[in-house]
Amino acid sequence: MEDPVSKGQKRPVSVFPEIGLIDEVRMYRGEKILSIAKRIAERGLDPRLNALLALDVFYTYYLPVPFVESQGSQRRRHGL
């Protein structure tokens, strides 16, 4: 996946405040998770599934206690 910052876009943000901005390494991790899911699926995956969602699902299980901020507080924190 091409880096969104190089195309003048803002870097994606995880729903988990502990993760914050999604850098290239985290995006790669999300793409690998999605690739593995596609290989083990008996059918094609839902097109709404993408690397960012796969990454957030991964961190749901990886973090000791994931905390999801409300959309309003997340926007204020990132100046959106």
N, C-alpha and C positions, 0 to 999 in steps of 0.2 A: 504494500500500500504506500502511495506517495505521501510524503510529509505535507500536511495541510498548511504549515507555516510557510513553506517555500512557494505556495500558490497564493499567498496573501490572506489566508484564512486563519481564524483563531484555532489554537490547539484544543482538541476535545478534552472535556473534563469528566472524570468518573463521578458516579452518584455517591461514592464514598469519600468523605472529606479526608480520610487517612491516605487515600491514593492521590487525589488532586488531579493535576494535569497529566494527560496521557502522553508520555514521551515515546520515542521510537522503540525502545526496548519493550515497554509494556504493550505497544501496538503489535509488535512482532509476536509477543506471547499470546495475545488475543487471536491473531491470525492462525497460529499453530493450533490453538484449542479448537477453533472453528474447522480447520483442516482435518483434525482427528475426528471430530464429530461427524463430518461429512463422510469419512471413510468407514465409520462403524455403523452409520445409519442404514437401515434396510431400504429406505426410500430417500428421496431428496429432502433436504431441510427446507423449512419455511423461509422464503426470501427475506422476511423481516429480520432474521437472525444475521447479525454482522459481528465483526471482530470486537467492537466496543461492548456489545451486549455479552458476548462470550467472556470478555475480560471481567466485566462486573460480576457475572455468575461465578467465575473462578475465584474472585476475591471474596465473594459471599462465603465460600468454604475455607478460604485461606486465612482470612483475618480472624483473630480470636473472638471478637464481638463487633461485627460490622454495624456501623451507625449511619443511617441515611438522613441527611439534612432535608429540611423542607425546601421546596423550589425557591421560595422567596429569600430564605437566608443564604442559600447557595449563590443566588444572583448577586446579593449584596456583597458577599465575600469576594467574588470575582469581578465586581464592578460592572456587571451586565445590566 
